[in-house]
Amino acid sequence: DVQLVESGGGSVQAGGSLRLSCAASGYGDNFDCMGWTRQSPGKEREGVAGITSDGSISYGDPVKGRFTISKDSATNTPYLQMNSLKPEDTGLYYCTIRELQTYSGYPKNCVSALRAGFNYRGQGTQVTVS
């Protein structure tokens, strides 16, 4: 079974930092797009950051320059370093995976694909910025 378990969320003041991680297991190599989406009350799902199996990285516009996604190649554990956090970053952050080839939208990158849909995601970890 596919398991995605997020950790690292919490409450911070504006300007602070948090680091999210995702314990991921049980998925096949065909799921080549992994990353983070977030959901806030009254807002649509938002793509935060994505990384493909070949290392291509993409970010949602609101977090560019502040967030950094990385992946431990030995364990396939993705991380999201979030700096200079703003109140508008508040939300439930999900570790998410999907097959990039099934995404027909534009731009054809991982974060856009994750925003559009996913095959699996975790239960989410809450990030609150005040």
C-alpha positions in Angstrom: 0.0 0.0 0.0 1.1 3.6 -0.7 1.8 5.5 2.4 2.5 9.2 2.6 3.0 10.6 6.1 3.8 14.3 6.5 5.5 15.9 9.5 7.0 19.2 10.5 4.0 21.5 10.5 3.2 23.9 13.3 2.6 27.5 14.3 5.1 30.2 13.6 5.2 34.0 13.5 5.5 35.8 10.1 9.0 35.7 8.9 9.7 32.4 10.6 10.7 29.0 9.0 9.4 25.5 9.0 10.7 22.3 7.4 8.2 19.7 6.2 9.1 16.1 5.4 7.1 13.2 4.0 7.7 9.5 4.8 6.8 7.9 1.5 6.6 4.2 0.7 4.8 1.6 -1.4 4.6 3.5 -4.7 5.9 2.4 -8.0 8.4 4.1 -10.3 5.6 5.3 -12.6 4.7 7.9 -10.0 7.4 10.3 -11.1 6.1 13.6 -9.8 6.2 14.2 -6.0 5.7 17.3 -4.0 3.4 19.5 -1.9 0.1 21.0 -2.3 -1.8 23.1 0.2 -5.4 23.8 1.0 -6.8 26.8 2.9 -10.4 27.4 3.9 -12.3 29.0 1.1 -9.5 28.6 -1.4 -8.8 26.1 -4.2 -6.0 23.5 -3.9 -2.7 25.2 -4.6 0.5 23.6 -6.0 3.4 24.6 -3.7 6.4 22.7 -5.0 7.1 19.6 -7.1 10.1 17.5 -7.9 10.3 14.8 -10.5 12.2 11.5 -10.4 14.9 13.1 -12.7 15.3 16.1 -10.4 13.3 18.7 -12.2 11.9 21.2 -9.7 9.0 23.6 -10.0 7.3 26.0 -7.6 4.0 27.8 -7.3 4.4 31.5 -7.9 3.5 32.6 -4.3 6.4 30.7 -2.8 9.2 31.2 -5.3 12.3 32.5 -3.6 11.1 31.5 -0.2 10.5 27.7 -0.3 12.9 25.0 -1.4 12.0 21.4 -2.2 14.5 18.7 -2.0 14.6 14.9 -2.0 16.8 12.4 -0.3 17.6 10.1 -3.2 18.4 7.1 -0.9 15.0 7.1 0.8 12.9 9.1 -1.7 11.9 11.3 1.2 10.9 14.8 0.0 11.5 17.9 2.1 10.0 21.4 2.0 12.1 24.1 3.6 9.8 27.1 4.1 11.4 30.5 4.9 10.1 34.0 5.3 6.6 32.6 6.0 3.6 34.8 5.6 0.1 34.6 7.0 -1.2 33.7 3.6 1.0 30.5 3.7 -1.4 29.2 6.4 -3.1 26.0 5.3 -3.0 22.2 5.4 0.0 20.9 3.5 -0.2 17.6 1.7 2.5 15.4 0.4 1.3 14.3 -3.0 2.4 12.1 -5.8 1.2 11.4 -9.4 2.2 10.3 -12.8 3.4 13.3 -14.8 2.7 11.7 -18.1 -1.1 11.7 -17.4 -1.1 15.5 -17.0 -2.1 17.2 -20.3 -2.2 20.8 -19.0 0.2 23.7 -19.3 2.7 24.4 -18.2 3.8 20.8 -18.1 5.7 20.7 -14.9 5.3 18.8 -11.7 3.8 21.5 -9.5 1.1 22.4 -12.0 0.3 18.7 -12.4 0.0 18.3 -8.6 -2.4 21.2 -8.5 -4.5 19.7 -11.2 -4.8 16.3 -9.5 -3.0 13.5 -7.8 -2.9 9.7 -7.4 -2.1 9.7 -3.8 -1.7 12.2 -1.0 -1.1 12.0 2.8 -3.4 13.2 5.6 -1.7 16.6 5.7 0.1 18.7 8.2 -1.2 22.0 9.4 0.9 25.2 9.0 -0.3 28.3 10.7 1.5 31.6 10.3 0.4 34.6 12.4 
